[in-house]
Amino acid sequence: MSDIPDVLESAQHVMERATSVRAEQHAAESWAAAQDMGQFRTPVTPPELQFDGDRRACANLWLLLNCLNFCFWSERPWRVEYRGRWWTRTYAMYAGVLRAIAQDPAWLSARRWVEVDEPAVARLFAGEGEIPLLARRREVLNETGRCLAEQFGGEFAAATERAGGHARRLAFLLAECFPSFRDVADYRGRPVAFLKRAQICAADLHRAWQRCGGPGLSGVDELTVFADYRLPQYLRHVGVIAIEPALAERIERREELPPGSPEEVELRAATIWAGELIRRALGGAVPAWQLDFVLWQRSHDPEVRCEHHRTRTVFY
């Protein structure tokens, strides 16, 4: 794991050299000062999407969910009907997976993931609209199943044991052992890590295990915010992230930013560093993973009119 750089240090390194994006400390402090501290609490999954299973089954479920948890934006918005409601984006993916497990519990096994073909993945995501990167999702699912079977006997709970039950170490273990979780970019000749899906997998499993009534993971407060599409969109809206006009124009006209391009890396680094500035401004009382959920929720407010950036990638 030593070859994967620290996420927060990576963000700071990029911010010290960025030319198109910056995080504004004064704006972060102003935003923090205006917040009701009562809003920062452990996120709760909607009741319709909660899973009742033992710790072993929960561990495999959240690995399955997070290995598929990327790139839901498309020109024909995708949604899934489940338990009397229509779900979009990440929640639609949850709904599709839980629907599949209800029909065939083998979806919780690494062997099933290894053997699944593209038509089966299409059925998993069956709904209205367009789910992007379907073939890539099948590849990631096959790959995740192989890695889980070969390195952990098909049990993600065994990976948590290898990580000592520690959330941050689990995120780095995911990045080391599962290629699609190795969210590391090159910025001006130096590797920088974001580990969005790996970190959120650790946070999700922590919450799920606590909901089961047992212990969660230790070290969860060492995670950063999760660098995706929506957080930089909201942080731009409130002025905590500032970007150069030329980049803003590209984003507003929905031009795709290539994965690993300097502008895309700077946007993600600014998101993590802005989250750290806000966390410090809140006196360290709110862990970044709880702050992340509030920022993500706010990004869906109708008054947020700026576009999110668009990058086709498995990393977020």
N, C-alpha and C positions, 0 to 999 in steps of 0.2 A: 504493500500500500504506500510505501515511501515515495514512489514515483508520481503519485497524484498530489498536486499541491493543495494547500489549505484554501477553502472557498473564500473566506473573508479576506485573507491576505491576497488572493488573486484579484478580488474586486478592488482592493485598495491600489494594487499595482497598476491595474488598467486605468483607474481614475486619475492617478498621478501623471499619466501619459496621454490621456484621451484628447482628441481634437474635435469630436462632434457631439459629445454628450458629457454632461456634468451633473453632479448631485449638489444641491444648494443647501448648505448647513443652516442658514438663517430660516429658510422656508421650512425645513424639517422641524426646527425648533418651534416655529409659529404654529405649524400644524399640530404638533404634539401638545402644545399649550392649550389648544382649543378643544381637546378631546375629553369625553366622559370616560373615566377609567373603568367604569362598570361594563363597558361594551367589550372589553378584552377578556375573553373567557375561552375555555376549550370549545372548539367547534363541535357541533352535533350534526351527524348525518341525518337527513330526513328519515322519519320512522319507516316509510315504505321501502327504503333502501338499506335498512339495517339487516345484518346477517346474524342468525343465531346458530352458533357452532362452537366447538371446543377450540382451545388455543391453537392446536395443530391445524385445524381447518381454517381458522381465521388467518393464520400466517400465510398459508398457501393462497387464500383468497386475495389478500392484499398485495402479494407479489403478482398474482395474475392481473389484478386491476391496474397496478402501476406499470406493469410491462406494456400495457396497452394505452396508457394515459398520455397521449400526445396528439397534437395537431387535429383539432376538431373544427377549425374554421373552413368554410367553403362558400362558394357563390350560391349554392342551394342548401341552406341551413338544415342540418340533420337533427332528427328527433326520434324518440322511441316512446311508445305507449306501454306503460307497466303499472299494474295495480291502480287503474283508474285515473292515471295522470300522464300527461306528456312531459318528457324530460329532454333537456338539451345538453349538448357538449359533454362534459365529464359525467354529469349525472345520468345522461343517456347511456354512456358506456357502462356505468354501474348497473343500470336497469337491464341492459342487454346481457351482461354477465350473470346477474342473479336469476334472470329468466332462464338462461341456459342451464345453470346449476339445478334449478328446480325441476327441469325436465330430465337432466342427466347429471347426477352427482359426480360422475367421472371427470367433469370439467375442473374439479379441484385437484386432479392428479397430474404430475409432471408427464406421465406417459401420454395422456390425452393431448397435452400441448405439443409434444413431439410429433404426434401422428396427424394433427389437424391439418386439413387442406384449405385452400382458399374458399371454396364454396361453403365449408363449415364456418369459417370466419365471417363470411357474408351473412349467413343465417344468424350468427351471434349478434351482428350489428343491424339486423333487419329493422327498418323503420321507414320514415319519410325523409326525403332529401338525400344528400350525398355525404358518405363518410370518406374522408380523404385517406390516401396511402393504404388501401386495403391489402395489397400484395405485401407491402412492407410490414404491416401488422402481423400477417401470417408468418413471415420470416422471423420476426422478433419473438413471436410466441413459440415457434419451433426451437429457436435458439435458447430461449429462457428455460424451456422444458429440459433440453439436453444438459444445460449447465447445472440445473437443479438436481437432475438425476445423477449425473456423473460426480458432482462435487459434494452434494449434501444428501444423497440417498432419497431424493424426491421430497424432502421435507424442509421448507424454509425455516421452520422453528430451529432446525439444526444450525442454520446460518446465524440466527440470533444468539445461539449458545456459543458459537465460535467467536462472535463479537462481544462476548461477555455481557450480553443483555444491554449494551450501550448503544444509544441511537446514532450518535455520530460515527462510531466505529462500524456500525452496521451499514450506514450509507457508504462509507469508503469500501467496505467489503463487497457490497453490491457492485460498485464501480470497478473493483478489481476482478470479480469473478463473472460478471454478466456484461458482455460488450455493449448492449444497448443502453446500459446505465452509466457507461463511462463518458460522462458529459464533460469532456475536457477539450478546450479549444486552444489554438495557437494565436497569441497576440504579439506581433512584432518579434517573433522568434522565441517567445517564452510560453510554456504551457500554463494555462489558467483554467481552474476548475469551477464549475457551477453546480453540478450534481443535483439538478432540480428534482428529477423523478426519484433518485435514490434517497434524497433527504425527505421527500414527501412520503415515500413508502415507509420510512422509519417512523415518521410522525403519525401516519395513519395506523400502523400496527400498534403503536403505543396507545392510541385512543381506543382501538378495538379491544385490546387486551384489558384495558382498564374497565371498559364497558362490560366485559365478561365477569368482572368482580375480582380479578386477580391483579398482580402487579403489572405495570407497564414497563417501558424501557427506561433505564437511567440515561442521563446525559442529553435528554431531549431539548433542554434549554440551550445547548451548544449549537443547535442547527441555526442556519440563517433563514431569511425569507427565501421564497422559491422563485427563481427568475424565469418568468413565463411571458405571455403576451399582455395579459391584463394589468399586472402591477405597474409596468412602466407607463401604460396608458393612463391610469388613474394618477400616478405620481406626476406625470406631465400636466394633467388637468389642474392639480393643486399647486404646481410650480416647484415641487421638490426635485424634479428632474427637469433640466433645461437642455434643449437640443438646438443645433445650428439650423438656420432656416432652410438650407438646401436639403438636409435630411428630413426635416418636418414636411417639406413639400412632397418628398418621395413617399413618406408614410401616408400622408393625406390622400394622395392619388392611388393608394393601395398597390404601390410597386413592391414586389417581393424583394426582400433583402437576402442575399445569399447566406446560408449558414456558415459561420466562421469568418464572415467579412468583418473588417474593423468596426464598422458602424453597429452591426448586430452584436458583436462582443461587448462594445462599449455600452449599449443599451442594457444588456443583461448585468454587466458589472455595476452600472449606475443604480440599477434596481436593488442589488444586494447591499451596496454601500449606503444608499438612501435609507434602506430598512435599518441598517446599523445606526445611522445618525438619528433616526426617529427613536429607536430603542434606547439609545443613550439619553436623548432629550426627555424620555419618559422616566428617567432615573433608573433604568435597568429593571423596572418592576414588571415589564411585559416581555415575555420571551418572543423571539422573532417569529416562531411558528404560529403563535396566536395573533400577533400583529399581521402576519401574512393574510389570515382569513378575513380580517376586517378590511384590509386594503382590497382584497379580491372581491368582497361583497360590494364595496363602494364603487368599484370599477363598472358595475352593472347599473348604477344609478342613471336615470334618463338625462341628467344634466351633463354627464360626461360625453361630450360631443366629438372630441378628437378621436381619430382612428387608432386602433392598435397596429403595431407593426406586424408584417406578415413574413414568415420564414417557414419553409417546408422542412421539417426536421423531426426526428424521433425523440429529441431531447426535451421538448416541451410542447 
